Amino acid sequence: MTPSSDLVVLVLAGGGSTRFGSPKQLADIDGATLLERVVDSVQVWAPGRVVVVLGAQSERIRKVIADSVEIVICPEWDSGMSASLAAGVAAIAVDPKVERCAVVMGDTLGLDPHDAAAVLAASDADPQAVVQATFRRLPAHPTVFPRSWFERLVGLTGDRGARDLLRSGYENVVRVPLTKSELVDVDTPADLPTH
């Protein structure tokens, strides 16, 4: 898959893993960490620029991130997911070549690369739209935001990300069902794959 030079993928991995009991970003899955698995997956369907947003335990977690991946530290990570999203968008917005960002969660497994590519293709077809994946008819990730949204994203607060903005109904939002994926949000050790 060819990278889009105007697109950056933001991997949000700044949370404190309170329900997991230890930094879930470092949880081992067949010899690789959860975060490594997510980043490796992203680089299959978006082989361009990837930025990982870290917060809690950032010094420990950054050691497992490949040198080719950029890191943004969110000092306000404990105020909610919006802080990580805002920090990541603020960091990439200074680059005038960046026209879109695709947001993925650093604790979600099972995104099929063909599904992710379909989301990016919908964004390529309408670069000014927000393109949001849906999984079992519910909002999911990746979600692609055009630059026209960056200022609003930087101003977000709380733990809901851009959810309320996307529900407002007055924007151009294209929804793309994930038909091949089996998404798993890793909140506790029991959510980790066992094979």
C-alpha positions, 0 to 999 in steps of 0.5 A, spaced: 500 500 500 502 506 498 503 511 503 499 518 503 504 524 504 499 528 507 497 523 512 499 521 519 497 516 523 496 517 530 497 511 535 494 514 542 497 510 547 498 515 553 493 511 558 495 509 565 492 502 564 488 502 571 484 496 569 489 492 567 494 493 573 500 494 569 502 498 563 498 494 558 502 497 552 508 493 555 503 486 555 507 480 552 503 477 546 507 472 543 514 475 544 512 482 542 508 488 546 501 490 545 503 497 543 508 493 538 503 489 535 498 495 534 504 499 531 506 493 526 499 493 524 499 500 522 505 500 518 502 494 514 496 499 511 499 506 512 507 505 511 508 513 512 509 517 518 506 514 524 506 518 531 505 514 538 502 519 543 505 516 550 503 519 557 503 514 563 510 510 564 513 513 557 520 512 559 519 505 560 514 504 554 518 508 549 524 503 549 519 498 545 518 503 540 522 503 533 526 508 531 522 510 525 516 511 529 515 518 532 514 519 539 509 525 542 509 525 550 502 528 553 504 531 560 496 531 561 495 524 560 491 523 566 486 528 564 483 523 559 484 520 552 482 527 549 489 530 552 493 525 548 489 526 542 490 534 543 497 533 544 498 528 538 494 533 533 498 539 536 505 536 534 503 534 527 499 540 525 505 545 525 507 541 519 504 544 513 504 538 509 500 534 513 493 535 511 489 529 515 491 524 521 488 517 522 487 516 529 487 509 532 488 506 539 494 503 542 490 498 546 485 495 540 487 489 536 484 485 530 484 491 525 484 488 518 489 491 514 484 491 508 478 494 512 483 500 514 485 501 507 478 502 505 477 507 511 483 511 507 481 510 500 474 513 503 478 519 505 482 519 499 476 520 495 473 525 500 479 529 503 475 534 507 470 529 510 471 525 517 472 518 515 470 514 521 470 506 521 464 502 524 464 496 527 458 492 529 454 498 527 458 502 533 463 508 532 470 505 531 477 506 529 481 508 525 478 515 524 481 520 519 480 527 520 482 533 515 486 539 517 480 543 518 478 539 524 485 540 527 484 546 531 477 543 534 481 537 536 487 540 540 481 544 544 478 537 546 478 535 554 475 529 558 475 522 556 471 521 550 476 524 545 472 527 539 466 522 540 461 528 541 463 532 536 462 526 531 455 525 534 453 533 532 451 531 525 452 538 522 459 535 519 461 531 513 462 524 516 463 518 512 462 512 515 466 505 513 464 499 516 469 494 518 467 487 515 473 483 516 476 485 522 475 482 529 476 488 534 478 487 541 479 493 546 484 490 551 482 493 558 484 487 562 489 481 562 483 477 560 482 481 553 489 479 551 489 473 545 491 466 548 494 463 542 
